[in-house]
Amino acid sequence: MRPLLHTNHERRWLRWVVFLTTYFLITPPPCLGIQLTLDDDESIKAATKQAAGDMMAFYKGDEPGGIPGNLPEPPYYWWETGAMFGALIDYYYYTGDDQYNDIVTEGLLWQVGPNNDYMTPNQTKTTGNDDQGFWGMAVLSAAETRFPNPPSNRPQWLALAQAVFNTQAPRWDTQFCGGGLRWQVFAFNTGYDYKNTISNGVFFNIAARLAMYTGNQTYADWAVKAWDWTAA
């Protein structure tokens, strides 16, 4: 079986890469001049603090009239906010800076949808399996890193990640191409008729990490299935 886990060192650097990639995706090019010394923890923390602040300047969901969990549309899509929150969860984990935690929690819980699975009715025109999956990866990061729990009367991080998986696994389509997830969830959206790497890669990511976190072999089996189908 292929290894599903990274070493702690690899995991750490992977999270930094994800954070900085998300930052550069959302923030315009003039901010590329951040000074960074890779062998100095304080330099890394200072650079990521600047990156986080610049990135959050685009977020208006915590302001009067704003919608928690949404970046301005256009030019941003719903999945990008999920990716941003995932990056901020990693930011808190590695720096201890909690100034964005309440905003992250509010946004992640605001967008869960009526069934607590990130199938949000006001996003049906842009809901691909990959879009939903980015929110699933964010809440899974919250569970893995012990990000502060939601209020006890709200769904918890692990349960939300499991709910995303539980909606996506039944969408595995063997009618065409021998398996795989379609890009789009709904047939009325452009892209429903093909299967893309990112949707299946995100599904693999969630399944593999749930297997690692819970020890449940079913998740591991799905991760191998997704990997093998994508590699075939």
N, C-alpha and C positions, 0 to 999 in steps of 0.2 A: 504494500500500500504506500502511496506517496505521502511524505510527511506533510501534516497540516499545520504544524506549529513553527514559529520563528524562535530563535534564542531571545533572551531578554534584551541583549544588545541590539539585535536586528529589529526587535519590536520598537525599541526606543527611537531608533533612527527612522523607522518607517513612519512613526507618528509625527516626527518633526517634518519629514518630507510632505506628508499629507497636509499638515498645518500650513506650511509655506506655499504649497501648490494652491490650496484654497485661497490664500491671501492674494497671490498673484492673479488668480482667475477673476477675483472680484474687484481688485484695486487697479487703477490705471497705471501704465508704465512709468510715469515720472517718479514713482516711489521705489524704483528698483535700486536706489542708491543707499539702502540701509547697510551700515557697517556691521560686519559679522566676523568674529574669530572663532573658528569651529572647535578649537581645543580649550576654550574658555567658557565655562558654564554661565558666568555672569554676563558675558557678551551675548551669548545665545539668548538668555532671558531678556536682556535689554532690547535686542533686535526683535524678538517675538512680541514683546510688549508694545513696541512701536507698530509692528505689523497688525496686531490685534486692534489697536486703537484706530489705525487708518481704515481697517476693514469695517469696523463697527460704525464709522462715520456715515456709511451708506445705509445703515439699518435704521428704519423709522418706526418699527413695530412697537416700540415701547413709548412712543410719543402720543399725545392726544390726537385721536383720529386715525392712528396707525393700526394695522392688523398684526398682532403678535405672530411671529413665524413667517412673515413675508418680507422679502426685499422688494424694492420698487419694480413694478412690472409695466412695461419693459424698462430696462433691457434684461432683467434677471428672471430666471425661472424658479419655480418652487423648490426643486431639488437642490438648488444652490444654497438656499437657506439651511436646509438639512445638513449639507456638507459644512457650511460655516459653523453651525452649532457643534457638529462633531469635532471640528478643529478647535473650537473654544473649550470643549471638554478636555481635550488633550492639553491645551494651553494651561488650564487650571491644574491638571495633574502634574505637569512638569515644573511649573513656576510657583504654585501656591497662591497666585493672584486670583482672588475670587470676585473681582469687581463686576464680572459679567454673568456670574452664576444665576442670579435671579432672572435676568433677561433670557438666558438659555432655557431655564426650567419653564418659564412662562410660555415661550415660543414652542418648545417641544410638546407641552401639554395642550396648548391651544389648537394645534394642528392634528390631533390624534384621530378626529372623525368620530362618528356616532358609535362605532364598534371598537374603538381603541386599537386601530390597526393601520393608521395612516392612509386609509381610504377616505380622503376628505372630499365631501361633495362639491365644494367650491373650486376644486382643482381637477375635475374630470377631464377637461380639455387638454391637460398636460400630464396626466397620470400614466407614466410608463412604469413597467416593473422596476426599471433602474431608478426612477424618481422616488417611488415608494421605498426602494431599498436603501437609498441614501439616508432617509430618516431612520430606517431600521438599524443601519450601521451606527448612527449617532447615539441612539438610545442603548445599543449594545456596548458602545464605548463607555457610556455612563455607568452601566452595570459593572463592567470589567474594572474600571478605575475607581469605583466607589464614589462617584460623583454624588453630592448630597441628594438624598431620596426625595421624591415628590411628597406632598402631604399624604397622610395615610388613607384619605378618602379618594385618592386619585390612582390611576394605574401606575404600577412601578416599572422601572426601566427594563428589567429582564422580561416581564410579561409583555411589554410593548414590542420588544424585539422578537419574541416568540410568536406574537400575533402576526407580525409581518411575514415571518416564515410560513406560518399556518395558512395565510392567504395565497402565498406564492407557490408552494409545493403542489397544490391541486391544479395550478395552471400549467404544469409541465405537460407539454403537448406532444404526443407521440404520433399524431395523424400525419404530420409533415416533418421531414428531416430527421426522423427517428428520435425525437425528443426535443428538449430545450424550451425556454420561455420565449414568448413573443416579446417584441419591444414594448408595444402598447398593451394596456389592460383592456381597453374598450374598443370594440370593432369599428366604431364611428371615427376613431382617430387615425390620421395618416401614420403609417408605420405598423399597424396591427398585422399586416401581411408578411412581416419578416421578423427574423430572430437575430438579435445583435449580441455582440460579445459583452458589452457592459452590463446588460440585464442579467445574463447568465453568470458573469463574473461576480456581480454583487450578490446574487443568490448563493453562489459558492462561498463567498466571504462570510455571509451570515450563517450559513449552515456549518461551516468549519469552526467558526468561533463559538457558536452555540454548543457544538460537540465538545470543544475544549472546556467551555465554562461549566457545562452541566454534566458531562460524562455520558450523555445519552447517545448510544450507538446509532440511533435512527438519523440524527443530524449528520453524523460522520458518513453514513451510507449515502445520504443525499449529496453531501459535499463531493464524494468520489464520483457519483453519477454525473454531477454537473461538470466536474473537471474532465472526466473521460469524454463526455459528449462534446465539450468545447474543443478538446484536443484532437478529436477524431477527424 
